[in-house]
Amino acid sequence: MNHSRRAAIKTTGALATLVSLGVITQSQAQAAVDRAAFDLKTLDDALKAVGGKPATSDQVTVVSPDIAENGAVVPVGATSKLPNTTEIFLIVEKNPMPLSCGFTIPAGTVAEVQTRLKMGQSTNVIAVVKADGKLYSATKETKVTLGGCGG
Amino acid sequence: MADPMRIRAALSGEETTVRVLMSHPMEPGTRKDASGNTIPAHFIRDVEATHNGKTVLKAQFSGSVSQNPFLSFKFKGGAKGDKIVVKWSDNKGDSRTDEAAIA
């Protein structure tokens, strides 16, 4: 299990190097984001995998309850009013693997998605949005009464 | 083969709202069973929704999406009776495709 994780991390590193060298462009390198990004353990790493530090924007909204009674099923959504929004990522900060899901928004699709996520404990939920190649984010805190990641 | 998805697509004004409920255990691979063994990961990785053959949404999921994942999104350009096809594939190579007509 550890071996595959190491391999996954190595792959991410190699890919990042290729991007930085300009061998492959960012858009080619990512479907939305490399699969290995979903296995990263920290918020910083997850943000790096998504493309860097996003700027806070009031045009991005993250919809998540103030209090979630059941952490196994928390309705979470994100909306972006920014033009040319191409990607939306949902990050649950304190989950073992923070990056939860990513959406690719083609032209014609409204930048508004909703899903249900698991949360292990009270945490910040971060929506990261890519618009015109730049990253923007919004954060909302959700208090979880009963964790949903087992243990 | 997993159970069928429930797909609802409703046209309102210019926008079509698509709601999908997939049937899947979404096991993150971090949980342990009663005897302390790790339960192997089993979750949907990729979801793709198409309208008349054109992709309207792609999603990448991880194990932290809830069991029986729910997904809702909107797109423009749909018409009543158009076909919405949703396909998912999981980390064990299983996949499922279902379709619905816009109402």
Interface residues (C-beta under 8 A of the other chain):
Chain A: M1 A31 A32 V33 R35 F38 D39 A72 V73 V74 P75 G77 V92 N95 P96 M97 L99 S100 C101 G102 F103 T104 I105 P106 G108 T109 V110 E112 V113 Q114 T115 R116 L117 K118 M119 G148 C149 G150 G151
Chain B: E15 M26 P28 T30 R31 K32 T38 R45 K54 T55 V56 L57 K58 A59 Q60 F61 S62 G63 S64 V65 S66 Q67 P69 F70 L71 S72 F73 K74 F75 K76 G77
